[in-house]
């Protein structure tokens, strides 16, 4: 699939999207490309806390490999 087709697919998806959180995130991504600010500074406190929890889980070894998930769900 070429770049133009990818863009059209994303435009179609975005016009049908009814998820404020995803739209807000996409705006952050768009704006981060236009400025030199750090994307971390644009995250909400909830998003930062979720990332921190995930990093702590990884450090504590609370992870599931891709292979384990595939096996569990028969993929």
C-alpha positions in Angstrom: 0.0 0.0 0.0 1.4 3.4 -1.0 1.6 6.5 1.1 -1.4 8.1 -0.6 -3.5 5.0 0.1 -2.3 5.0 3.8 -3.3 8.6 4.1 -6.8 8.0 2.7 -7.3 5.1 5.0 -6.3 7.2 8.0 -8.6 10.1 6.9 -11.5 7.7 6.6 -10.8 6.1 10.0 -10.4 9.5 11.6 -13.7 10.9 10.2 -15.6 8.0 11.7 -13.7 8.1 15.1 -15.8 9.0 18.1 -13.2 8.7 20.8 -12.2 12.0 22.4 -9.1 10.4 24.1 -7.7 9.1 20.9 -8.4 12.4 19.1 -6.7 14.3 21.9 -3.7 12.0 21.6 -3.5 12.4 17.9 -3.5 16.2 18.3 -0.6 15.8 20.7 1.3 13.8 18.2 0.5 16.3 15.4 1.6 19.3 17.6 4.8 17.6 18.8 5.9 17.3 15.1 5.4 21.1 14.8 7.4 22.0 17.9 10.5 21.0 19.6 8.8 20.3 22.9 9.1 16.9 24.6 6.0 14.8 24.1 6.1 13.8 27.8 5.2 17.3 28.8 2.0 17.1 26.7 0.6 14.0 28.4 -2.1 14.1 31.0 -1.2 13.1 34.6 -3.3 9.9 34.1 -1.3 9.0 31.0 2.0 9.7 32.8 0.9 7.6 35.8 -0.1 4.7 33.5 3.3 4.7 31.8 5.0 4.8 35.2 2.9 1.8 36.4 3.8 -0.1 33.2 7.5 0.6 33.7 7.3 -0.6 37.3 5.6 -3.7 36.2 8.4 -4.4 33.7 11.1 -3.8 36.4 9.2 -6.2 38.7 9.1 -8.8 36.0 5.3 -8.6 35.7 5.3 -9.1 31.9 3.7 -11.5 29.5 5.6 -12.3 26.3 4.0 -12.1 22.9 4.5 -15.8 22.4 2.6 -16.5 25.7 -0.3 -14.4 24.6 -0.5 -16.1 21.2 -0.4 -19.5 22.9 -3.1 -18.5 25.4 -5.5 -17.3 22.7 -4.6 -20.0 20.1 -3.0 -17.6 17.7 
